[in-house]
């Protein structure tokens, strides 16, 4: 498939998974704490949104996934802010501020998220998955970057650049779980085309297969 075809397939997949994805009961408290941390820094993320037009909550969940919300790192890959990055995207920085690094990651490096136009739920998750890489759809697997911590993900992860471990379970929280909880706590977050339905964000019964 071409990249365009992969992105179209991802949008279709996310349009089906997002409405039914539920946070695993054992992860709920961790997700709640993380969501509250991210919301506490909303103004910093809004500043990046003003500069890049990438929704602030998207910036926030990327920050959590790439660097556990460490403001001393680059948004692009979590490398130290004051050094040239050695992980993909390589050769970025150093940067004087976290906001400068975030601008570089979203505007000046692939996949150039600042150019993305579709911020519907499926479009948002597709943009986030493309930001991390399209390796999972090429394996026919749900991305832990998106679905870890929900009933849509079981196992499998790229543990290093281009190194996939089918048995590794991602301990981090995925973007979908974070976004669902953030939307429950901050009702001003409205993805384009979003409908009500995030109230039932906790998994009380087994969800659909993540295969």
N, C-alpha and C positions, 0 to 999 in steps of 0.2 A: 504493500500500500504506500501511496505517497503520504507526506506529512499532512496534507490537507484532508486526505481520506481518514487518516488516523485520528485527527482532531474531530472530524465529523462523527466517527465511531465512538470516540470518548464522550462527546456531548450526549449521544444517545444513551450510552451506558450510565452516565451520571444522572441523566434525567429520570432513569429508572431506579437507581440506587438511592439518591438523595432523599426522596420522600419516605422511603421505608427504613432507612438507616437509623439504628438506635444505639445509643451509648450503652456499652456493657455495664451491668450493675457494679462489677468490681472496679470499674474505672471512673464511676460517676464523681466521687469526691475529688479525685485527682483532676478531672476535667473542670470541675467547678472552681477549684483553686487556681488553675491555670487561666481560665477565662477571666476571673476577677483580676488577676495580675495584669493581663493584657488590657482589660478595660481601664485599669488605673492609669495607664500611659496613653490613653486615647488622644490627648492633645498633641503628643509627639508624633503619633501616627497620622493625625489630621494634617500636621505640617507637611509630612511627606506626600499625602494625598494632594494638598494644594500645589505642590511642585511637580507632581508626576501624573495626576488624575487617576492613579490607581486607588481604589477604595481603601480607606484606612484599616478596615477590619481584615482585608486581604494582606496588607503590609504586616499587620499584627501576627497573623497565623504563620506567615512566612518567617517572621522573626523568631517565633517560638520553635518552629521546625528546624531552622538553620542554626540557631544559636541559643536556644533555651532562654530567649529574651535578654541576652547579654548585650548591653549597649556599647561594649568595648570591642565588638566584633563587626565584621562586614555582613551586610544582609545577603550578599551574593552566595556565600558558602560557609560563613561562620568563622573565617580566619581572622586573626587579630587586626584591629582597625589600623594600627600604626605600622603595619608591615605590608609588603607586597604579597598578595595571596598566592598560595602554592596549590590549592585545590580549585577545581572547576567552579566558576570561571577563574583561570589563573592569570597572574600578572596584573591584578587590579590593586589600586591603592599605592602607598598608604593614604589615608584620609584624615582630615583634622577633626571631623565630627561624624557621629553615626549617621546623621541625616545626609551628609555628603556621600557616604558610602551607599546608603539606600538609594539615593538619586542615581548613582552610577549603575547599580544593579538593575534598576527598573527601566532606566532610559537608555543606557549606553551598552548594555550587554544582552546577548540572546537569553530568552526569547523576546526581549524588548516588550515587557509587560505593559509599559506605558502606552503602547499602540493598540492594545487589546480593546475591543469595543463591546463584547458581549458579557455583561455582568449579571446575567440571569443566574439562578443557582447552578444549572448545568454548565453554563459558560464559565462561571467563576471557578468551579472545580476543574474544568478542563484547562483553564489558564494556570491554575496552581500545579496541576500534574505536568503540564508542559514545562513549567518553571523548574520542576525537579528532574524531568526527563521522561521520555516516552518508552523506556525499557519495559515497563510492566504490561502495557497494552500489546507490545510485541510478543510477550509471553502468554498473553491471554489471562492475565492475573490482575486482580484489583490492587491498586497502589496503596501501600501502607502510609505513604506521605499524605494520602487523602483519607483512608478509612481505618487506620489503626485506632484501636479503642472502641470500635463499633462492631456490630454483628456482620458487617460486610467484609471483614478481613480475618483471615486465620493465620497464615504464615507466608514466608518468602520475603526477601529483602535484598537489595543491592547493598552489601556491607562495605563496599569501597567502589570507586569509580570503575565501572564495567565488570564488577565481580558480584555475581548473584549467588545467594545461598537460599535454596528452596525451603530449608527447614528452620531458618532463623525467624524468630518472632520479634517484630519491631516493638521495643518497649516505649517508644515515644507516642504521643497522642497525634492522631491524624487531623488534618485541617477540617474535615467534616464534623468530627466530634466537637472541636473547639468552636467552630462557627455556630453549630446548633445551640451550644450552651451560651455563647456570647449573645446570640439573638434572643434567647430566653431572658437574659439579664438586662439587656439594653434593647428595648423595643424600637429604638430609632434606626436600628440596622435593618434595612429592607433591600434585599437583592432584587434587581429588576425582574418583575414577573413572579415574585415570591408570593405564595398563598399561605394562609394560616395552616398550622399543622405541626409546628415545632414543640407544642406543649408536651406531646407524648414522645419525649426524647430519650427516655430511659427504657432499656430492654427488659421487659417482664416475661416475654416468651421468646423462644429461639427465632432468630431472624432467618431470611433466605440464605441459601448457600452462597459463600463468597467465591466459589469456583467460577 
